[in-house]
Amino acid sequence: MSTGQPGGSGSENSQATAALIDAVTANDAAGVTRALENGANIEARSGSNQTPLIAATKANSIAAARALIEAGADVNAKDGIQDSAYLYAGAEGYNEILTLTLANGADLASTNRYGGTALIPAGEHGHVETIRLLLDAGVDPDHINNLGWTALQEAVLLGTDGPDHQESVKLLIAGGADVNLRDSTGNTPLKNAEDRGSAKLAALIKAAGGHR
């Protein structure tokens, strides 16, 4: 870990930062606060370039993440694979942490290593409440990632025809997703849904004006 906060020696800061990492690992909010008060570096980096907040988020350690965010941790800082607390919480459907990041400066236009916003993997996984949170926050439903997919296309191409993805598609359409925006191969969401045998998704898209 990198260390060094104003005030106190480097050794003291190093010890406090080590205590901070231990507290994050244990999801110990009081320990997080105590370590920060003792001079821990809130943006310390691990070998994988993770900050304490990213580590807490990837473990879905809500108490530790809340303590870090309330203390001013950067919700947009990215690790070595371009995950931030905001992006990862959105992708994985960790809605408690996602809500905290949205309330504390999340960059809605930030993108992951695939060039996608948090909304795109949420669509893939069918995280219904996550999609609702992100759309309500103002994430662009028609952002296109490096694969040429929007959240709607990813829900169709990588999702299922089950109830979670049906509700996800409904939310994306209601949130303004262009049902005829083609992917990098020139296929519309309706064509992709029909080609995959996702009859229920296809019906929803067709009802919203989608065409092949």
MDTraj code that builds the backbone (N, CA, C; nanometers):
import mdtraj as md
import numpy as np

residues = "MET SER THR GLY GLN PRO GLY GLY SER GLY SER GLU ASN SER GLN ALA THR ALA ALA LEU ILE ASP ALA VAL THR ALA ASN ASP ALA ALA GLY VAL THR ARG ALA LEU GLU ASN GLY ALA ASN ILE GLU ALA ARG SER GLY SER ASN GLN THR PRO LEU ILE ALA ALA THR LYS ALA ASN SER ILE ALA ALA ALA ARG ALA LEU ILE GLU ALA GLY ALA ASP VAL ASN ALA LYS ASP GLY ILE GLN ASP SER ALA TYR LEU TYR ALA GLY ALA GLU GLY TYR ASN GLU ILE LEU THR LEU THR LEU ALA ASN GLY ALA ASP LEU ALA SER THR ASN ARG TYR GLY GLY THR ALA LEU ILE PRO ALA GLY GLU HIS GLY HIS VAL GLU THR ILE ARG LEU LEU LEU ASP ALA GLY VAL ASP PRO ASP HIS ILE ASN ASN LEU GLY TRP THR ALA LEU GLN GLU ALA VAL LEU LEU GLY THR ASP GLY PRO ASP HIS GLN GLU SER VAL LYS LEU LEU ILE ALA GLY GLY ALA ASP VAL ASN LEU ARG ASP SER THR GLY ASN THR PRO LEU LYS ASN ALA GLU ASP ARG GLY SER ALA LYS LEU ALA ALA LEU ILE LYS ALA ALA GLY GLY HIS ARG".split()
xyz = np.array([
    [0.0829, -0.1206, 0.0000],
    [0.0000, 0.0000, 0.0000],
    [0.0863, 0.1255, 0.0000],
    [0.0407, 0.2249, -0.0732],
    [0.1036, 0.3553, -0.0600],
    [0.0525, 0.4193, 0.0673],
    [0.1308, 0.5062, 0.1242],
    [0.0906, 0.5672, 0.2509],
    [0.1203, 0.7152, 0.2485],
    [0.0809, 0.7805, 0.3569],
    [0.1215, 0.9195, 0.3740],
    [0.0070, 1.0163, 0.3750],
    [-0.0373, 1.0564, 0.4918],
    [-0.1343, 1.1629, 0.5094],
    [-0.0635, 1.2771, 0.5805],
    [-0.1082, 1.4008, 0.5592],
    [-0.0486, 1.5114, 0.6327],
    [-0.0583, 1.4880, 0.7829],
    [0.0492, 1.5185, 0.8531],
    [0.0487, 1.5019, 0.9979],
    [0.0919, 1.3621, 1.0358],
    [0.1891, 1.3482, 1.1223],
    [0.2333, 1.2175, 1.1645],
    [0.3448, 1.1673, 1.0759],
    [0.4215, 1.0724, 1.1278],
    [0.5336, 1.0193, 1.0515],
    [0.4874, 0.9202, 0.9482],
    [0.5763, 0.8902, 0.8526],
    [0.5436, 0.7906, 0.7513],
    [0.5162, 0.6562, 0.8127],
    [0.5926, 0.6211, 0.9170],
    [0.5719, 0.4931, 0.9839],
    [0.4349, 0.4874, 1.0486],
    [0.3973, 0.5973, 1.1158],
    [0.2648, 0.6016, 1.1779],
    [0.1550, 0.5911, 1.0731],
    [0.1730, 0.6623, 0.9615],
    [0.0731, 0.6561, 0.8554],
    [0.0656, 0.5167, 0.7954],
    [0.1808, 0.4523, 0.7822],
    [0.1846, 0.3174, 0.7281],
    [0.1084, 0.2214, 0.8178],
    [0.1273, 0.2340, 0.9460],
    [0.0566, 0.1482, 1.0407],
    [-0.0939, 0.1752, 1.0370],
    [-0.1293, 0.3020, 1.0294],
    [-0.2717, 0.3379, 1.0245],
    [-0.3353, 0.2866, 0.8957],
    [-0.2613, 0.2955, 0.7849],
    [-0.3146, 0.2482, 0.6577],
    [-0.3308, 0.0966, 0.6597],
    [-0.2364, 0.0261, 0.7194],
    [-0.2491, -0.1193, 0.7338],
    [-0.3724, -0.1538, 0.8173],
    [-0.3945, -0.0743, 0.9225],
    [-0.5129, -0.0957, 1.0066],
    [-0.6408, -0.0686, 0.9273],
    [-0.6345, 0.0304, 0.8384],
    [-0.7499, 0.0610, 0.7542],
    [-0.7839, -0.0579, 0.6643],
    [-0.6816, -0.1167, 0.6032],
    [-0.7059, -0.2304, 0.5148],
    [-0.7631, -0.3477, 0.5939],
    [-0.7126, -0.3696, 0.7136],
    [-0.7663, -0.4766, 0.7983],
    [-0.9131, -0.4501, 0.8313],
    [-0.9446, -0.3248, 0.8602],
    [-1.0827, -0.2896, 0.8940],
    [-1.1745, -0.3091, 0.7751],
    [-1.1267, -0.2739, 0.6555],
    [-1.2065, -0.2952, 0.5341],
    [-1.2308, -0.4443, 0.5131],
    [-1.1264, -0.5235, 0.5302],
    [-1.1390, -0.6687, 0.5131],
    [-1.2414, -0.7266, 0.6100],
    [-1.2466, -0.6719, 0.7298],
    [-1.3402, -0.7193, 0.8325],
    [-1.4766, -0.6517, 0.8241],
    [-1.4943, -0.5595, 0.7290],
    [-1.6179, -0.4813, 0.7165],
    [-1.6505, -0.4119, 0.8487],
    [-1.5472, -0.3532, 0.9080],
    [-1.5551, -0.2901, 1.0398],
    [-1.5575, -0.1385, 1.0230],
    [-1.6763, -0.0805, 1.0244],
    [-1.6899, 0.0632, 1.0022],
    [-1.6191, 0.1440, 1.1096],
    [-1.6312, 0.1024, 1.2344],
    [-1.5646, 0.1745, 1.3429],
    [-1.4132, 0.1686, 1.3250],
    [-1.3639, 0.0532, 1.2829],
    [-1.2207, 0.0389, 1.2583],
    [-1.1735, 0.1270, 1.1444],
    [-1.2566, 0.1389, 1.0411],
    [-1.2244, 0.2286, 0.9293],
    [-1.2109, 0.3715, 0.9789],
    [-1.3084, 0.4158, 1.0548],
    [-1.3073, 0.5530, 1.1060],
    [-1.1872, 0.5770, 1.1965],
    [-1.1584, 0.4802, 1.2820],
    [-1.0458, 0.4944, 1.3741],
    [-0.9130, 0.5031, 1.2975],
    [-0.8975, 0.4188, 1.1961],
    [-0.7740, 0.4205, 1.1171],
    [-0.7573, 0.5536, 1.0441],
    [-0.8656, 0.6064, 0.9918],
    [-0.8586, 0.7350, 0.9223],
    [-0.8240, 0.8478, 1.0196],
    [-0.8805, 0.8425, 1.1380],
    [-0.8492, 0.9439, 1.2388],
    [-0.7011, 0.9370, 1.2788],
    [-0.6422, 0.8185, 1.2656],
    [-0.5017, 0.7993, 1.3005],
    [-0.4079, 0.8294, 1.1842],
    [-0.4642, 0.8777, 1.0733],
    [-0.3807, 0.9214, 0.9625],
    [-0.3691, 0.8266, 0.8456],
    [-0.4550, 0.7246, 0.8382],
    [-0.4501, 0.6312, 0.7259],
    [-0.4784, 0.7031, 0.5946],
    [-0.4169, 0.6543, 0.4901],
    [-0.4371, 0.7105, 0.3566],
    [-0.5644, 0.6505, 0.2967],
    [-0.6678, 0.7326, 0.2846],
    [-0.7974, 0.6850, 0.2383],
    [-0.7936, 0.6387, 0.0932],
    [-0.6950, 0.6872, 0.0177],
    [-0.6817, 0.6482, -0.1230],
    [-0.5589, 0.5585, -0.1461],
    [-0.5158, 0.4880, -0.0428],
    [-0.4017, 0.3973, -0.0569],
    [-0.4294, 0.2945, -0.1660],
    [-0.3234, 0.2502, -0.2319],
    [-0.3373, 0.1562, -0.3426],
    [-0.2744, 0.0222, -0.3085],
    [-0.3455, -0.0849, -0.3442],
    [-0.2946, -0.2198, -0.3241],
    [-0.2149, -0.2637, -0.4458],
    [-0.1675, -0.3881, -0.4421],
    [-0.0930, -0.4398, -0.5560],
    [-0.1736, -0.4445, -0.6836],
    [-0.3046, -0.4567, -0.6731],
    [-0.3920, -0.4563, -0.7909],
    [-0.4465, -0.3162, -0.8182],
    [-0.3857, -0.2183, -0.7526],
    [-0.4207, -0.0774, -0.7697],
    [-0.5593, -0.0440, -0.7158],
    [-0.6083, -0.1251, -0.6242],
    [-0.7373, -0.0978, -0.5616],
    [-0.7219, -0.0008, -0.4465],
    [-0.8158, 0.0918, -0.4354],
    [-0.8266, 0.1738, -0.3158],
    [-0.9029, 0.0938, -0.2102],
    [-0.8998, 0.1361, -0.0842],
    [-0.9815, 0.0683, 0.0165],
    [-1.1296, 0.0636, -0.0215],
    [-1.1798, 0.1703, -0.0821],
    [-1.3208, 0.1709, -0.1201],
    [-1.3496, 0.0690, -0.2295],
    [-1.2620, 0.0571, -0.3260],
    [-1.2841, -0.0435, -0.4300],
    [-1.2818, -0.1828, -0.3686],
    [-1.1876, -0.2076, -0.2778],
    [-1.1808, -0.3378, -0.2115],
    [-1.3091, -0.3657, -0.1335],
    [-1.3587, -0.2648, -0.0624],
    [-1.4827, -0.2811, 0.0134],
    [-1.5999, -0.3086, -0.0798],
    [-1.6025, -0.2389, -0.1917],
    [-1.7117, -0.2571, -0.2874],
    [-1.7084, -0.3963, -0.3477],
    [-1.5914, -0.4422, -0.3862],
    [-1.5824, -0.5742, -0.4499],
    [-1.6196, -0.6865, -0.3541],
    [-1.6079, -0.6612, -0.2240],
    [-1.6519, -0.7578, -0.1237],
    [-1.7962, -0.7327, -0.0797],
    [-1.8580, -0.6297, -0.1371],
    [-1.9914, -0.5844, -0.0965],
    [-1.9976, -0.5610, 0.0543],
    [-1.8906, -0.5022, 0.1060],
    [-1.8815, -0.4704, 0.2487],
    [-1.9437, -0.3327, 0.2716],
    [-2.0725, -0.3337, 0.2962],
    [-2.1504, -0.2104, 0.2959],
    [-2.1092, -0.1155, 0.4079],
    [-2.0892, -0.1683, 0.5268],
    [-2.0550, -0.0820, 0.6398],
    [-1.9217, -0.0111, 0.6169],
    [-1.8222, -0.0864, 0.5716],
    [-1.6907, -0.0269, 0.5454],
    [-1.6990, 0.0745, 0.4320],
    [-1.7722, 0.0392, 0.3262],
    [-1.7866, 0.1303, 0.2125],
    [-1.8548, 0.2592, 0.2549],
    [-1.9569, 0.2482, 0.3373],
    [-2.0276, 0.3686, 0.3829],
    [-1.9342, 0.4581, 0.4645],
    [-1.8579, 0.3985, 0.5530],
    [-1.7661, 0.4772, 0.6352],
    [-1.6622, 0.5477, 0.5482],
    [-1.6123, 0.4786, 0.4477],
    [-1.5130, 0.5387, 0.3580],
    [-1.5731, 0.6516, 0.2754],
    [-1.6916, 0.6285, 0.2210],
    [-1.7556, 0.7309, 0.1380],
    [-1.7904, 0.8534, 0.2218],
    [-1.8426, 0.8302, 0.3403],
    [-1.8766, 0.9428, 0.4272],
    [-1.7525, 1.0212, 0.4690],
    [-1.6363, 0.9545, 0.4666],
    [-1.5105, 1.0225, 0.5001],
    [-1.4463, 1.0886, 0.3793],
    [-1.5096, 1.0744, 0.2625],
    [-1.4612, 1.1440, 0.1443],
    [-1.3879, 1.0605, 0.0420],
    [-1.3955, 0.9286, 0.0502],
    [-1.3278, 0.8438, -0.0477],
    [-1.3818, 0.8722, -0.1883],
    [-1.2932, 0.8647, -0.2849],
    [-1.3277, 0.8934, -0.4243],
    [-1.4041, 0.7757, -0.4846],
    [-1.5314, 0.7963, -0.5133],
    [-1.6144, 0.6877, -0.5669],
    [-1.5841, 0.6594, -0.7131],
    [-1.5062, 0.7468, -0.7766],
    [-1.4733, 0.7307, -0.9191],
    [-1.3306, 0.6815, -0.9429],
    [-1.2505, 0.6675, -0.8375],
    [-1.1142, 0.6169, -0.8532],
    [-1.1212, 0.4758, -0.9111],
    [-1.0329, 0.4461, -1.0076],
    [-1.0354, 0.3163, -1.0749],
    [-0.9138, 0.2323, -1.0390],
    [-0.9326, 0.1010, -1.0419],
    [-0.8221, 0.0096, -1.0148],
    [-0.7539, -0.0320, -1.1447],
    [-0.6727, -0.1352, -1.1375],
    [-0.5938, -0.1754, -1.2531],
    [-0.6741, -0.2289, -1.3692],
    [-0.7993, -0.2698, -1.3453],
    [-0.8832, -0.3179, -1.4558],
    [-1.0007, -0.2231, -1.4817],
    [-0.9814, -0.0982, -1.4406],
    [-1.0755, 0.0107, -1.4717],
    [-1.2108, -0.0019, -1.4019],
    [-1.2126, -0.0706, -1.2879],
    [-1.3321, -0.0732, -1.2043],
    [-1.3225, 0.0386, -1.1014],
    [-1.4306, 0.1108, -1.0817],
    [-1.4433, 0.2038, -0.9699],
    [-1.5503, 0.1489, -0.8766],
    [-1.5606, 0.2071, -0.7594],
    [-1.6669, 0.1647, -0.6676],
    [-1.8033, 0.1820, -0.7336],
    [-1.8230, 0.2948, -0.7982],
    [-1.9501, 0.3211, -0.8674],
    [-1.9757, 0.2197, -0.9789],
    [-1.8794, 0.2015, -1.0676],
    [-1.8999, 0.1123, -1.1810],
    [-1.9206, -0.0319, -1.1363],
    [-1.8423, -0.0761, -1.0396],
    [-1.8524, -0.2162, -0.9963],
    [-1.9841, -0.2413, -0.9235],
    [-2.0238, -0.1481, -0.8379],
    [-2.1507, -0.1644, -0.7666],
    [-2.2667, -0.1712, -0.8648],
    [-2.2620, -0.0884, -0.9695],
    [-2.3666, -0.0928, -1.0710],
    [-2.3669, -0.2228, -1.1485],
    [-2.2497, -0.2693, -1.1859],
    [-2.2406, -0.3923, -1.2646],
    [-2.2884, -0.5136, -1.1869],
    [-2.2584, -0.5166, -1.0578],
    [-2.2898, -0.6343, -0.9771],
    [-2.4239, -0.6253, -0.9041],
    [-2.4901, -0.5118, -0.9154],
    [-2.6181, -0.4977, -0.8469],
    [-2.6045, -0.4802, -0.6968],
    [-2.4931, -0.4211, -0.6520],
    [-2.4736, -0.3917, -0.5095],
    [-2.5383, -0.2561, -0.4817],
    [-2.6686, -0.2602, -0.4637],
    [-2.7462, -0.1363, -0.4685],
    [-2.7250, -0.0435, -0.3499],
    [-2.6939, -0.0981, -0.2328],
    [-2.6684, -0.0108, -0.1184],
    [-2.5443, 0.0754, -0.1442],
    [-2.4389, 0.0114, -0.1926],
    [-2.3174, 0.0876, -0.2216],
    [-2.3388, 0.1771, -0.3427],
    [-2.4093, 0.1264, -0.4439],
    [-2.4383, 0.2089, -0.5607],
    [-2.5094, 0.3367, -0.5209],
    [-2.6098, 0.3255, -0.4353],
    [-2.6847, 0.4429, -0.3916],
    [-2.5933, 0.5431, -0.3214],
    [-2.5008, 0.4928, -0.2403],
    [-2.4051, 0.5813, -0.1731],
    [-2.3162, 0.6531, -0.2743],
    [-2.2702, 0.5809, -0.3765],
    [-2.1842, 0.6453, -0.4765],
    [-2.2615, 0.7495, -0.5561],
    [-2.3866, 0.7201, -0.5873],
    [-2.4679, 0.8151, -0.6630],
    [-2.4918, 0.9437, -0.5840],
    [-2.4998, 0.9298, -0.4541],
    [-2.5228, 1.0472, -0.3684],
    [-2.3940, 1.1226, -0.3372],
    [-2.2806, 1.0669, -0.3808],
    [-2.1525, 1.1274, -0.3448],
    [-2.0592, 1.1429, -0.4638],
    [-2.1170, 1.1930, -0.5741],
    [-2.0338, 1.2367, -0.6856],
    [-2.0015, 1.1350, -0.7921],
    [-2.0767, 1.0264, -0.8020],
    [-2.0496, 0.9287, -0.9075],
    [-2.0532, 0.9956, -1.0448],
    [-1.9541, 0.9643, -1.1269],
    [-1.9471, 1.0169, -1.2631],
    [-2.0296, 0.9252, -1.3528],
    [-2.1491, 0.9695, -1.3879],
    [-2.2427, 0.8853, -1.4626],
    [-2.1916, 0.8495, -1.6005],
    [-2.1013, 0.9294, -1.6543],
    [-2.0484, 0.9045, -1.7881],
    [-1.9213, 0.8198, -1.7863],
    [-1.8733, 0.7838, -1.6672],
    [-1.7505, 0.7046, -1.6606],
    [-1.7756, 0.5661, -1.7184],
    [-1.6694, 0.5059, -1.7697],
    [-1.6835, 0.3782, -1.8387],
    [-1.5839, 0.2751, -1.7861],
    [-1.6193, 0.1484, -1.8033],
    [-1.5343, 0.0380, -1.7609],
    [-1.4363, -0.0007, -1.8716],
    [-1.3682, -0.1107, -1.8536],
    [-1.2649, -0.1507, -1.9509],
    [-1.3236, -0.1899, -2.0859],
    [-1.4540, -0.2120, -2.0910],
    [-1.5208, -0.2417, -2.2175],
    [-1.5810, -0.1169, -2.2808],
    [-1.5559, -0.0015, -2.2192],
    [-1.6113, 0.1220, -2.2711],
    [-1.7580, 0.1395, -2.2403],
    [-1.8077, 0.0663, -2.1426],
    [-1.9495, 0.0731, -2.1097],
    [-1.9763, 0.1454, -1.9795],
    [-2.0913, 0.2097, -1.9701],
    [-2.1355, 0.2699, -1.8452],
    [-2.1809, 0.1604, -1.7496],
    [-2.2115, 0.1973, -1.6269],
    [-2.2608, 0.1009, -1.5285],
    [-2.3922, 0.0367, -1.5729],
    [-2.4683, 0.1073, -1.6550],
    [-2.5989, 0.0576, -1.6969],
    [-2.5874, -0.0647, -1.7880],
    [-2.4818, -0.0733, -1.8657],
    [-2.4726, -0.1804, -1.9648],
    [-2.4578, -0.3181, -1.8993],
    [-2.3633, -0.3398, -1.8071],
    [-2.3592, -0.4698, -1.7408],
    [-2.4801, -0.4954, -1.6518],
    [-2.5401, -0.3902, -1.5993],
    [-2.6632, -0.4090, -1.5222],
    [-2.7721, -0.4669, -1.6115],
    [-2.7767, -0.4193, -1.7368],
    [-2.8710, -0.4755, -1.8329],
    [-2.8399, -0.6199, -1.8644],
    [-2.7133, -0.6506, -1.8820],
    [-2.6718, -0.7885, -1.9093],
    [-2.7182, -0.8842, -1.7996],
    [-2.6989, -0.8423, -1.6738],
    [-2.7290, -0.9307, -1.5616],
    [-2.8756, -0.9269, -1.5191],
    [-2.9521, -0.8368, -1.5753],
    [-3.0927, -0.8276, -1.5370],
    [-3.1120, -0.7753, -1.3958],
    [-3.0270, -0.6828, -1.3540],
    [-3.0394, -0.6229, -1.2204],
    [-3.1455, -0.5128, -1.2264],
    [-3.2682, -0.5514, -1.2013],
    [-3.3820, -0.4629, -1.2240],
    [-3.3733, -0.3352, -1.1419],
    [-3.3551, -0.3478, -1.0104],
    [-3.3522, -0.2291, -0.9255],
    [-3.2312, -0.1418, -0.9573],
    [-3.1203, -0.2045, -0.9934],
    [-3.0006, -0.1294, -1.0317],
    [-3.0273, -0.0457, -1.1556],
    [-3.0916, -0.1060, -1.2529],
    [-3.1257, -0.0335, -1.3757],
    [-3.2150, 0.0859, -1.3426],
    [-3.3102, 0.0632, -1.2552],
    [-3.3996, 0.1732, -1.2164],
    [-3.3204, 0.2867, -1.1505],
    [-3.2305, 0.2520, -1.0614],
    [-3.1493, 0.3529, -0.9932],
    [-3.0644, 0.4323, -1.0924],
    [-3.0027, 0.3623, -1.1855],
    [-2.9133, 0.4277, -1.2807],
    [-2.9897, 0.5157, -1.3794],
    [-3.1028, 0.4680, -1.4257],
    [-3.1840, 0.5496, -1.5161],
    [-3.2373, 0.6727, -1.4441],
    [-3.2822, 0.6546, -1.3208],
    [-3.3326, 0.7682, -1.2434],
    [-3.2226, 0.8705, -1.2183],
    [-3.0984, 0.8224, -1.2074],
    [-2.9848, 0.9127, -1.1845],
    [-2.9464, 0.9889, -1.3100],
    [-2.9868, 0.9372, -1.4263],
    [-2.9590, 1.0063, -1.5509],
    [-2.8552, 0.9434, -1.6409],
    [-2.8226, 0.8154, -1.6185],
    [-2.7269, 0.7483, -1.7070],
    [-2.7892, 0.7337, -1.8463],
    [-2.7097, 0.7608, -1.9482],
    [-2.7550, 0.7560, -2.0866],
    [-2.7912, 0.6124, -2.1260],
    [-2.9179, 0.5838, -2.1595],
    [-2.9554, 0.4475, -2.1961],
    [-2.9013, 0.4043, -2.3319],
    [-2.8563, 0.4993, -2.4130],
    [-2.8104, 0.4663, -2.5478],
    [-2.6586, 0.4743, -2.5640],
    [-2.5873, 0.4785, -2.4538],
    [-2.4409, 0.4743, -2.4650],
    [-2.3992, 0.3420, -2.5287],
    [-2.3049, 0.3484, -2.6201],
    [-2.2575, 0.2295, -2.6916],
    [-2.1174, 0.1951, -2.6436],
    [-2.0962, 0.0683, -2.6043],
    [-1.9644, 0.0285, -2.5552],
    [-1.8728, -0.0135, -2.6704],
    [-1.7540, -0.0616, -2.6355],
    [-1.6555, -0.0960, -2.7381],
    [-1.6963, -0.2148, -2.8240],
    [-1.7927, -0.2913, -2.7767],
    [-1.8439, -0.4043, -2.8538],
    [-1.9550, -0.3625, -2.9492],
    [-1.9967, -0.2358, -2.9367],
    [-2.1042, -0.1865, -3.0217],
    [-2.2420, -0.2099, -2.9637],
    [-2.2491, -0.2309, -2.8329],
    [-2.3757, -0.2628, -2.7677],
    [-2.4200, -0.1540, -2.6706],
    [-2.5506, -0.1311, -2.6681],
    [-2.6144, -0.0494, -2.5650],
    [-2.6578, -0.1423, -2.4513],
    [-2.7140, -0.0845, -2.3458],
    [-2.7677, -0.1665, -2.2368],
    [-2.8790, -0.2575, -2.2880],
    [-2.9633, -0.2072, -2.3777],
    [-3.0710, -0.2887, -2.4330],
    [-3.0156, -0.4041, -2.5154],
    [-2.9183, -0.3744, -2.5996],
    [-2.8586, -0.4806, -2.6808],
    [-2.7910, -0.5850, -2.5911],
    [-2.7250, -0.5401, -2.4861],
    [-2.6556, -0.6353, -2.3989],
    [-2.7550, -0.7213, -2.3223],
    [-2.8671, -0.6632, -2.2818],
    [-2.9706, -0.7417, -2.2152],
    [-3.0247, -0.8501, -2.3078],
    [-3.0389, -0.8161, -2.4346],
    [-3.0902, -0.9117, -2.5335],
    [-2.9849, -1.0169, -2.5683],
    [-2.8637, -0.9719, -2.5932],
    [-2.7602, -1.0624, -2.6440],
    [-2.6994, -1.1520, -2.5367],
    [-2.6919, -1.1032, -2.4139],
    [-2.6263, -1.1801, -2.3079],
    [-2.7208, -1.2204, -2.1954],
    [-2.8447, -1.1733, -2.2022],
    [-2.9414, -1.2069, -2.0987],
    [-3.0248, -1.3284, -2.1351],
    [-3.1341, -1.3436, -2.0644],
    [-3.2261, -1.4548, -2.0880],
    [-3.3624, -1.3990, -2.1277],
    [-3.4568, -1.4877, -2.1509],
    [-3.5934, -1.4460, -2.1826],
    [-3.6811, -1.4490, -2.0571],
    [-3.6152, -1.4561, -1.9412],
    [-3.6872, -1.4683, -1.8151],
    [-3.7399, -1.3369, -1.7614],
    [-3.8064, -1.3435, -1.6453],
    [-3.8749, -1.2255, -1.5909],
    [-3.7823, -1.1084, -1.5572],
    [-3.6622, -1.1353, -1.5067],
    [-3.5728, -1.0243, -1.4718],
    [-3.5299, -0.9462, -1.5957],
    [-3.4989, -1.0168, -1.7021],
    [-3.4587, -0.9464, -1.8237],
    [-3.5793, -0.8842, -1.8946],
    [-3.6946, -0.9446, -1.8804],
    [-3.8149, -0.8800, -1.9342],
    [-3.8377, -0.7457, -1.8654],
    [-3.8272, -0.7450, -1.7328],
    [-3.8475, -0.6204, -1.6586],
    [-3.7362, -0.5207, -1.6903],
    [-3.6154, -0.5708, -1.7090],
    [-3.5036, -0.4836, -1.7443],
    [-3.5283, -0.4154, -1.8781],
    [-3.5740, -0.4924, -1.9749],
    [-3.6030, -0.4368, -2.1074],
    [-3.7151, -0.3340, -2.0976],
    [-3.8177, -0.3641, -2.0195],
    [-3.9269, -0.2679, -2.0012],
    [-3.8734, -0.1360, -1.9441],
    [-3.7892, -0.1458, -1.8430],
    [-3.7343, -0.0257, -1.7806],
    [-3.6476, 0.0530, -1.8776],
    [-3.5654, -0.0166, -1.9534],
    [-3.4778, 0.0520, -2.0492],
    [-3.5598, 0.1233, -2.1560],
    [-3.6639, 0.0580, -2.2036],
    [-3.7505, 0.1209, -2.3041],
    [-3.8210, 0.2425, -2.2443],
    [-3.8757, 0.2257, -2.1234],
    [-3.9436, 0.3379, -2.0573],
    [-3.8456, 0.4513, -2.0273],
    [-3.7174, 0.4152, -2.0093],
    [-3.6158, 0.5144, -1.9793],
    [-3.5588, 0.5827, -2.1020],
    [-3.6123, 0.5511, -2.2185],
    [-3.5728, 0.6216, -2.3398],
    [-3.4796, 0.5479, -2.4327],
    [-3.4531, 0.4194, -2.4071],
    [-3.3635, 0.3448, -2.4951],
    [-3.4197, 0.3385, -2.6363],
    [-3.3340, 0.3598, -2.7341],
    [-3.3724, 0.3524, -2.8749],
    [-3.3847, 0.2060, -2.9143],
    [-3.5066, 0.1620, -2.9407],
    [-3.5297, 0.0196, -2.9686],
    [-3.4818, -0.0214, -3.1067],
    [-3.4402, 0.0741, -3.1868],
    [-3.3923, 0.0420, -3.3216],
    [-3.2445, 0.0767, -3.3430],
    [-3.1748, 0.1040, -3.2339],
    [-3.0328, 0.1343, -3.2453],
    [-2.9562, 0.0057, -3.2738],
    [-2.8893, 0.0015, -3.3870],
    [-2.8244, -0.1217, -3.4324],
    [-2.6906, -0.1451, -3.3635],
    [-2.6525, -0.2712, -3.3527],
    [-2.5223, -0.3051, -3.2960],
    [-2.4145, -0.2942, -3.4034],
    [-2.2932, -0.3341, -3.3707],
    [-2.1812, -0.3173, -3.4633],
    [-2.1917, -0.4050, -3.5871],
    [-2.2788, -0.5056, -3.5816],
    [-2.2989, -0.5918, -3.6988],
    [-2.4185, -0.5475, -3.7821],
    [-2.4871, -0.4428, -3.7356],
    [-2.6018, -0.3915, -3.8095],
    [-2.7354, -0.4487, -3.7659],
    [-2.7357, -0.5285, -3.6590],
    [-2.8602, -0.5896, -3.6132],
    [-2.9331, -0.5013, -3.5122],
    [-3.0628, -0.4954, -3.5225],
    [-3.1443, -0.4244, -3.4245],
    [-3.1668, -0.5147, -3.3037],
    [-3.2107, -0.4569, -3.1912],
    [-3.2440, -0.5395, -3.0748],
    [-3.3509, -0.6449, -3.1070],
    [-3.4498, -0.6088, -3.1892],
    [-3.5542, -0.7054, -3.2228],
    [-3.4968, -0.8233, -3.3000],
    [-3.4131, -0.7970, -3.3973],
    [-3.3533, -0.9067, -3.4742],
    [-3.2703, -0.9968, -3.3828],
    [-3.1926, -0.9353, -3.2953],
    [-3.1114, -1.0161, -3.2052],
    [-3.1973, -1.0996, -3.1115],
    [-3.3058, -1.0420, -3.0610],
    [-3.3953, -1.1164, -2.9720],
    [-3.4600, -1.2330, -3.0452],
    [-3.5065, -1.2086, -3.1667],
    [-3.5702, -1.3150, -3.2434],
    [-3.4698, -1.4226, -3.2821],
    [-3.3501, -1.3802, -3.3207],
    [-3.2479, -1.4778, -3.3589],
    [-3.2067, -1.5658, -3.2414],
    [-3.2141, -1.5115, -3.1194],
    [-3.1782, -1.5892, -3.0005],
    [-3.2956, -1.6688, -2.9453],
    [-3.4128, -1.6539, -3.0045],
    [-3.5295, -1.7257, -2.9557],
    [-3.5892, -1.6656, -2.8299],
    [-3.5595, -1.5387, -2.8046],
    [-3.6128, -1.4698, -2.6865],
    [-3.7456, -1.4046, -2.7245],
    [-3.8492, -1.4865, -2.7313],
    [-3.9783, -1.4417, -2.7830],
    [-4.0411, -1.3322, -2.6974],
    [-4.0253, -1.3420, -2.5655],
    [-4.0881, -1.2433, -2.4780],
    [-4.0176, -1.1073, -2.4879],
    [-3.8854, -1.1116, -2.4955],
    [-3.8138, -0.9853, -2.5147],
    [-3.8469, -0.9252, -2.6498],
    [-3.8527, -1.0098, -2.7497],
    [-3.8857, -0.9625, -2.8839],
    [-4.0228, -0.8953, -2.8857],
    [-4.1178, -0.9542, -2.8175],
    [-4.2528, -0.8978, -2.8143],
    [-4.2539, -0.7601, -2.7490],
    [-4.1762, -0.7447, -2.6417],
    [-4.1690, -0.6154, -2.5738],
    [-4.1080, -0.5090, -2.6651],
    [-4.0015, -0.5470, -2.7347],
    [-3.9336, -0.4535, -2.8219],
    [-4.0215, -0.4178, -2.9414],
    [-4.0885, -0.5174, -2.9952],
    [-4.1768, -0.4939, -3.1106],
    [-4.2929, -0.4021, -3.0721],
    [-4.3474, -0.4219, -2.9539],
    [-4.4587, -0.3397, -2.9048],
    [-4.4158, -0.1939, -2.8866],
    [-4.2864, -0.1720, -2.8644],
    [-4.2348, -0.0369, -2.8463],
    [-4.1907, 0.0261, -2.9785],
    [-4.2198, -0.0408, -3.0889],
    [-4.1851, 0.0143, -3.2199],
    [-4.0591, -0.0415, -3.2813],
    [-4.0054, -0.1479, -3.2209],
    [-3.8846, -0.2066, -3.2762],
    [-3.9115, -0.2806, -3.4049],
    [-3.8127, -0.2795, -3.4929],
    [-3.8226, -0.3533, -3.6188],
    [-3.6912, -0.4229, -3.6487],
    [-3.6964, -0.5133, -3.7432],
    [-3.5765, -0.5868, -3.7820],
    [-3.4906, -0.5029, -3.8756],
])
top = md.Topology()
chain = top.add_chain()
for i, resn in enumerate(residues, 1):
    res = top.add_residue(resn, chain, resSeq=i)
    for name in ("N", "CA", "C"):
        top.add_atom(name, md.element.get_by_symbol(name[0]), res)
traj = md.Trajectory(xyz[None], top)
